[in-house]
Amino acid sequence: MRILQLSFNSAKTFKQRLYGVSMYTLGTNRILKEIGDVDLYVVAPTLFYVKGRPQESYLRPKFGTEKLSDGVYIRYTSPLRFLKYVLGFIRHREFYMPLYSTYPTLESMDINDGYDAIFFEFFSFINAVKKTKALKVYRSHEIYAEYRSSKVREMEREAFEQADIIMPPSSMDKSIIVDMYGIDEDKVHPIPIPIEIRKIPKKDYVDKEKLIAIFSGFPHKYNIEAIEFLKLVAESTPYVEYHIFGAFNPKMFGWMPPNMIFHGFVPRKDYEKMLLVADVAVMPIKQRHGINVRVAEYLQYGLPIIATPEAVRGYDFRPNVHYIAFGEDVEFEEALQKALDGKFRERIIKNAVEHARENLNPQKLAERVKKIIG
């Protein structure tokens, strides 16, 4: 089977796997490689995401196609289409909506329509693939109309209706898609991203009087809310150091407790060092849709996760078996107290890793996708 996978990102963000979008795309690609021959094209506007990012990373115009590895390509936007995209962005103030008019066909991306199946990851690609004879699979990241402008809903609805199959990352997404858009539930099949864990780094899970906690992500609404929550609890939990990674500007949160440390963007090797040093990852997330790809990253580094049920949606994790749970019935500080126990942390991460290896590996998920697409 010949498969085309379409995604959208800045080239630098994708290459460095800075955020969840990149990790989601590569996770999906790993599943599809178990099924057939896959070409992944990441459409990259040349000046995308300049604001708030390191300028030297994003202000170098580049055009044409860059091959990253076998079957993985960056498709840079041509000057004319880049101008069209910018004008669309100015008009809508949405990253994804301008793609709809910028790329009206596969040919406009210089991609031949000779595939058996096309997996597209953003609703705005529906315009480019709607006329293809290939099987159209909308591999949705999340429900964008839940937190973006009302203009998104019409375009997102078209993607859900025109797609032959919809593959959201979690059953929560499926419920929202069916309820919000009236989509036939029989064509919605939740598939999480794979978690590949061969060997986790050796860590000493000893009892602690103080915890080093890590939080990382993209500065969207739900992650900003999570940091605001951590700010509220940080003063009452001085025995925890909260290390925040990502493009979060601490000034937007006002005064911060001394045990909340913002690192911003750091080289990957420095981030990995913190993953090895940290005792736990904290995920006070209330988002109902999408999937937190950081969960996979934390498990790969042997980090137990303190999280709400919403934060680990899609992975079929059981509270206090695969993650340290808090929410309506359990206070966050109570969960932190449990995490001081080294044996408890070790049991949690061993259970989570075992679950991931048995149920969330690429081969297992590929078997499910094969049955769905026929």
Order of alpha helices (4+ residues) and beta strands (2+ residues): beta-alpha-alpha-beta-alpha-beta-beta-alpha-alpha-beta-alpha-beta-alpha-beta-alpha-beta-alpha-beta-beta-alpha-beta-alpha-beta-beta-alpha-alpha-alpha
